[in-house]
């Protein structure tokens, strides 16, 4: 698969998988908020580790650089799709500030993880 | 396993506990539940990623086993130190509240250390296939 296509497709999956899981576990947000807030970063972390592995394993060089690029691109994709869903009038609508505080900043985990994995592969 | 390595694992475990504790202390002062949730998960995940990277870069084999060891030791250290703070009254939370609100977040630590171990194991296997 073309590298750039794979990068964007995986970025979409990094957003989609936690989003689908959040739908399933959303009732917990009202009844057991701390558990909900623990599940979502965990799902995001596992998703990013798995997809970063499948992305980096087919590369021959520049793992560190590619790790940084993947993290930044996936972070931007997740934020853009979320904003398209959460900002317009809908049952999910929230203000930009609320979105950033509640969801958006958690995505900082994405570049942190992919950069770490890229540098680890670079050292092998 | 040599003494230096054991010391490194324990020292890193202490830092994995210390960074989120300091960060969440200031976040809880701000009084926002959302800010607390975000800072707790990102501080735990971020410190686990950085310290796993520093630890794994000197490891050459048995990555999964090392990841499992890191996970067990780091989670134990963070929980034990948190419980000590609760018993000393420094942390204002109750044990039950702690078990429900904070402990589940620590699952991120094994997800990262074991995930990195599996990842390095596969990457080394791939390199061996290409070179073989």
Contacts between the chains, C-beta under 8 A, distances in Angstrom:
chain1	res1	chain2	res2	distance
A	32	B	100	7.5
A	33	B	33	7.7
A	34	B	100	5.7
A	34	B	101	3.8
A	34	B	102	7.8
A	34	B	104	6.8
A	35	B	100	7.3
A	35	B	104	5.8
A	37	B	37	4.3
A	37	B	41	7.1
A	37	B	105	7.7
A	38	B	41	7.6
A	38	B	104	3.5
A	38	B	105	4.8
A	38	B	107	6.8
A	39	B	104	7.6
A	40	B	41	7.9
A	41	B	41	3.7
A	41	B	42	7.7
A	41	B	45	6.3
A	41	B	105	7.2
A	41	B	108	5.8
A	42	B	107	5.3
A	42	B	108	5.6
A	42	B	111	5.8
A	45	B	45	5.9
A	45	B	108	5.5
A	45	B	111	4.9
A	45	B	112	6.3
A	45	B	115	7.5
A	46	B	111	5.4
A	46	B	115	6.8
A	49	B	111	7.1
A	49	B	112	7.2
A	49	B	115	3.9
A	49	B	116	7.4
A	49	B	119	6.6
A	50	B	115	7.8
A	52	B	119	7.7
A	53	B	118	7.8
A	53	B	119	4.9
A	53	B	122	6.5
A	53	B	123	7.8
A	56	B	123	7.4
A	57	B	122	6.6
A	57	B	123	6.4
A	57	B	126	5.6
A	98	B	34	7.6
A	101	B	32	6.9
A	101	B	34	4.3
A	101	B	35	6.0
A	101	B	38	6.6
A	102	B	34	4.9
A	102	B	37	7.9
A	102	B	38	7.6
A	105	B	38	4.7
A	105	B	42	6.8
A	106	B	38	5.7
A	106	B	41	6.2
A	106	B	42	6.6
A	108	B	42	5.4
A	108	B	46	7.7
A	109	B	41	7.3
A	109	B	42	5.9
A	109	B	45	4.9
A	109	B	46	7.3
A	112	B	42	7.8
A	112	B	45	6.7
A	112	B	46	5.1
A	112	B	49	5.2
A	112	B	50	7.8
A	113	B	45	7.3
A	113	B	49	5.6
A	113	B	112	7.3
A	116	B	49	4.3
A	116	B	50	6.9
A	116	B	52	7.0
A	116	B	53	4.5
A	116	B	116	7.4
A	117	B	116	7.1
A	117	B	119	6.1
A	119	B	53	6.0
A	119	B	57	7.7
A	120	B	53	5.9
A	120	B	56	5.8
A	120	B	57	6.7
A	120	B	116	6.6
A	120	B	119	7.3
A	120	B	120	6.1
A	120	B	123	7.8
A	121	B	120	8.0
A	121	B	123	5.4
A	123	B	57	4.8
A	124	B	120	7.3
A	124	B	123	5.9
A	124	B	124	6.3
A	124	B	127	6.2
